[in-house]
Amino acid sequence: MAKNKPRNRSRHKHYKVPEPGTSPGLYAIDENALEPIITLHTYNDKSYKKEELKNINNIDKLTENKDFYYWFDIKGLADPSIFETLYAKLNISRLVLEDITSSYQRPKLDEYDNDEYVFAVSRHLYINDESDLCNEQISFVLTSKCLITFQENYEDCFNPVRKRLEVGKGNIRIGGHSYLMYAMMDAIVDNYFTLLNYWGEELDAIEDRLFDNPDKRIMYDTQGIKRSLITIRKVAWPERDKLNDIIRSDSNLISDLTKTYMKDAYDHCIQIIDFIESLKEIASANIDMNLSIISNRMNEIMKVLTIISSIFIPLTFIAGIYGMNFSREDPTTGKILTDNMPELYAEHGYLYTWLVMLVIAIIQIIYFWRRGWFK
């Protein structure tokens, strides 16, 4: 890690955005987009099968059997033929395809064409190996025949859901496509708790460092965490609104069972927002405490310097007077001057001067000590 690099930074991505005035619905594939990996999960209450696909050109035929549920997991957005197939075979609006490829969308829910399909967006947050906070878009297209998910990269954020599908316990295989979408959204929301717990432990460690050995990196690390908290707050608020929209939706594609469980995810989202605000207050308190400690340390230094200066001021005054070296002999007449500065040539003047200066210094030290300046 670089010497001055703050931990837990939010990584800012530069997305390809349409040119001003471009017609809506024209999606653009980012030049850095990854080649797609397409996985089809076919399941019902009795069986589960996973297979890799080269394309989804036959998506309408693959989903003909109504005895099964289908989940198309697409990672990587570099192949435009996928989106053309969705437009031609499933009649997915080009506005939706534009939102999928424009991966800077905020969490939202859109319903289209009389329950023909539902489009939703979530944001997946995770910390990479360089301790940077990554913010990736997850897109959902829910139809009566299948659920299609899109990810920008190959990060496996749905592994817990996939394991539940393999085991087949609970409602995951019988709840339908909308319940599977809920399970994925709930996994994304639960991951926010993991991040917040991680940052909470980091803030506790920073607080311990404040008392043990404060340094300037504390400010950098705390500010990095605070910036990450702002990022997750920007995600959590619209995520809460999206979950509320799903609960209140009249779409037949979203079952009552899904809405019931979605209320639990909604409650989790509210808890996350409260958690974020608490951690932000702790981060701000750590920053204020760090500044106070630095200020107190500076005051202690200034107090020591003031004491030293106060002790040496009268000593410097005495040394200055007797260091003027007045002439003992009149240069014009050669007469010895006895009234010019008699102490200057006293037999024990050097010793007397030192005794006076030492007594003054001791008196000052005793005075400062009684006033509590040395505590």
N, C-alpha and C positions, 0 to 999 in steps of 0.2 A: 504494500500500500504506500502511496506517495506520502511524503512527510507532511504536507499541508492539505492533504485530501480529507475532507470531512466524511465521516461514515454515514451510511443510510441516506444517500442522496437520492433524489427523484430524477430519474433519467428522462430527459426531454427528447422526444422523437420528432423528427421533421417529416410531416406527412405531405404527400402529394395532393394538392387541392386543385379543384377546377379553376380555369382561368375566369376572371370576372366577365360576366355576360354570357357564359357558356349555357347552352340549353340544358335544363334539368333532365336527369335520367341518363346522362352519358357517363358511364362508369369508366374509371381509369385504373389500370393495373400499375401498381408501384413497380419501378424497375428493380427494387431490392426484394420483391415478393418471392417467397419460397415456392418450389414446385409442390403441387398438392399430393398429399397422401390421403386416400379415400378408404375408409373402413365402413363396411355395412354390418350392422348388428341386427339380426333377425331373432325375434323371441316371442314367446307367449308363456302361459302359466306352466307349461310342461317342458319346454325346450328353449335352448339358446344357441345361436350360431354366430360366429364372427368370420368375416372374409374380407380380403383386400380387393379393391376394384381399381381398374385402370382409368375408368371414366364413369359418368352417370348417364350416358346416352340412352340407356334403356330403363331409366328410373320408373317410367310408367308401368313397364312389364314386371320389374322387380318387386313392385308393391301391389300386384294384382290380388294375391291371396289375402283375403280379409280375416283369415284365422290367425294372422301374425301381426306383430307390430314391427316397425322398421325405423332404425336410426342410422342416418348417413353422417358419419363423422369426417369432416373435411378439414385438413390441416395444411395451410398454404394456399395462397390466392393467385398464383402466377398463371393459371390456365384460364383464358377467357371463354373457352368452349363450355366450361361448367356453367357459367352464367347464361350463356346463350341457350343451353339445354333447359335450364330452369325457366327461362322466359318462354321457350317454345312448348315444353311438355307440361309444365305446371302453371303457366300463365302468371308467373311472378312479375310484379311490376318492375320496370327499369329503375324506378325511384328506390325500390328496396335493394336492387342490385348495386346501385350507386352507394347506398349507405353501407352495404357489406364491404365493398372495396375501399370506401373512404373510412378508414379505421380510426377516426377521431370522434366518433359519435358518442354522445352521452347515453347512459342507460335510459331506455324508453320502451314503450309498447305501442304498436300500430296494428289496427285491425283493417282488413281489406276485403272488399267484394263479397259482402253477404256471407261471412263465415267460410270463404274459400280458403283463406290462410291467415295466420297471425305472424307478425314479425316483431321480434324483441331483440334488445341489445343489452349486454352486461359487460362490466369491465373486470378483467382478471388481474389482480395485483400479486406480485411475488418479488422476492429479493434474490438476485442472481449471485453468482460466485464472487462478484466484485463489490458486493454489499450495496448495489444500486437497486432502487425500487423501480421495477418494470410495470408498465401499465398497458395491458393488451386488451383488444376488443374481442368479445365472443358474441357472435350473431346467431339467432335462432329463427328458423322458418318452420312454423308448425302448420301442418295440413291435416286433413282427415285421414290421409294414407300413411304419412310418415313425419318424422322429425329430422330436420337437417341443421347441423351446427357447423359454423365456420370459425376457424382460428387463424391468426396471422402466422404463428410459428408452430413448432412441434412440441411445445411445452404440454406435458400430460397433466392437465388440471382436472380431468374427470376420471382419474383412476379409481377413486372410491366408489363412484357410481357404476363403473364398469365391473368392479368386483361384486357389487350387489346384484347386478344383472346375472353374473355367472352363478352366484349362489342361489338366487331366486327366492330369497326370503322377503317377507313383507309385501308391500303393494307395488314394488318396482316393476313386476312383470304383468300385473293385472290392472294397473292404474291407467294404462293408455299412454298415448304420446304426450299429453299435457302433463301427466304426473312425472314422466321422465324429464321433461323440461323443468318442472319444479325442482326435482332432485338435483339437477345440475346447477340451477340458480342458488339453491340452498347450500350446495358445496362451495360455490363462489363466495357467498356471504359468510359462511363459517370460516373460510380462509382469512377473512378480514380480522376475525378474532385472533387467529394465530399471529398475524402481523402485529396487532395491537399489544398482545402479550409480550411479543419480542421487544417492541419499542418500550413497553413499560419496564421490562427488566433492564434495558439499556439506560433508561432514565434513573432507575434505582442505583445502577453502578456509577453513573455520573454523579449522583448525589453523594455517594460514598467518596468518590474522588475529590469532591468539593471540600470535604472535611479533612481528608487525609493529605492530599497533595494537589491543590488547585493549580492549573496551568492554562495557557491560552487555548489548548486544544479542546478544553471543555466547552468553550463557546462555539467552536466549529461543530463539534459532535452534536451538541444540543440543538443548534440551528438546523443541522441536517435532519434530525428527527422531527423537528417542528415543521420543516418544509414537507416531509413525507406525510405528516398528519394532515396538512392542508390538502395534499393530493388525495388522500383517502376520503377526506370529508367531501371533496368535490365529486367523488364517486358515490359515496354512501347516500347523500341526500337525493339525487335523482333515482338511485336504486330503490330507495324506500317508496318514492312516488310511483315507480314502475310496478312494484309489487302491489301497491294499493290499487293501481289501475287493473291489474289482473284479478284481484279479489272482487272488484266491482264490475268486471266485464260481463257483458251479456252474450258473448260468443259461445256457440255450441261446441266449439273446439276445445274449450277449457271446462273440464268436468267439475261438478260440485266437490268431489273428493279432492281434486287439485286445489280448489279455492280454500278448502278447510285447512289443508296443510300449508298453503301459502301464507295464511295468517301467522303461522309460527315463524316463517322466514321474515315476515314483516316485523314481528316483535324483535327478532334478532337484529334487524337493521336499526331499529330504534335504540336498542342497547348499544350497538356499535357507535351510533352518533353521540350518545351520552359518554361512552368510553373515550371517544376522540376528544371531546371537550375537556374531560378530566385530565387526559394526558397533555393537552395543550396548556392547561393551567400549570401542571407540574413542570413542563418545559420552560414556560415563562418564569416560573418561580426559581428554577435552577439558574436561568440567565441572570435574573435580578440578584440572586444570592451570590453568584460568581462576581458580579460587578461590586456588590457590597463588600465581599471579602477582599477584592483588589483595592477598593477604596480604603478599607480599614488597614490593610497592609501598608498602603501609602501613607496613611495618617500616622502609623507607628514609626515608619521611617522618618517622616517629617518631625515627629516628636523627638526622636533620638538626635536628629541633626540640630533641632532647636535647643535641646539641652546642652549639647556640645558647644554650640555657638554661644549660648548664654554664659557658659563657664569661661570661655576663652575671650569674650569681649572685654571684661575688665583687665584680664591679664595682658591682652594685646594693647590696651590703653596705657598700662604702666610701662610695658616694654617699648611702646612708641615714644613716650615722654623721655625715657632715659636712653633712648637710641638716637636722639637728635644730635648728640656729640657737640655741645656748645664749646666754643674755644675757651681755654683757660687763660691764654695770654693775649693781650691786646696787640695786634699785629703792627700798629703804628708807633706805640710807645714802648712796647716790650714789658709793660707792667702786668703782674700777676693779678687776675680778677678773682677775688674771693666771694663776691656777692652775685656772681653771674648764675651759678647753679651749684651750690655747695655740696649737695648730696652726690653729685656726679663723681666727685673725687674723694668721697669718704673712704676711710681705711677698710671698713667692712660693708661698704655699700652693696656690693654684689650679693653677699649673703643675706643682708637685710631685705633686699628686693625679692629674692627667692622666697624668703619666709613670708613676706606680705602676700605675695602671689599665691603661695600654697594655702595660707589661712583663708584667703578669699575664696579659692576653689573649694576648700572643704566646707566652708559655711554655705556656699551655693548648693553643693551636693546634698548636704543635710536638709536644707530648705526644700529642694525638689523632691527628696525622698519622703519628707513629711506631707508634702502635697499629693503624694501618690503618683508622681510622674513615672516612676520606675516600675510600676505594676503592669 
